[in-house]
């Protein structure tokens, strides 16, 4: 039996409605693609069932028991925006999901990539998905200890996420931080 977690409303409120996801729920058939690197795949989680795509699937199935919910986990460890972009056609577009959750930026900060190149790849990915019949949630980087040793770069990556998510009904989601660093509402001023 899966554990049940209470999620504070402020963490799941989106600025834009997920219209394609809502329509898929009405049709009782929802497909979601989660694309990213090792944190999407679930590396570091105590089990594959504790990866965020698996947890999301459990939560959605509990909330919508009469709806068929499928989440395709397309996380591949070590990748960054450019690598993920290279497989967008096969792993995202061809899957025809109602919702895409793209977690990106962790490896860029941790491995000290050129953040402007990574931001360009994120913009290109969002541009490719923009006119598709799918909702897009751009999820911020994972705040692992290796990332937190580069706070300036992490804040820059968060700012790129927020700029990239503006317009077109795209969402930007930031994981909760208890130390006040990298808050979503501060990202645009970086």
Secondary structure, DSSP 8 states (H G I E B T S, - for coil): --------HHHH--SS--HHHHHHHHTTEEEEEEEESHHHHTTTSSSGGGSHHHHHHHHHHHH-TTSEEEEEEEE-TT--HHHHHHTHHHHTGGGT-SEEEEE--HHHHHTT--HHHHHHHHHHHHHHHHTSSSEEEEE-----HHHHTTHHHHHHHHHHHHHHHSSTT-EEE----SSSTT-HHHHTT-
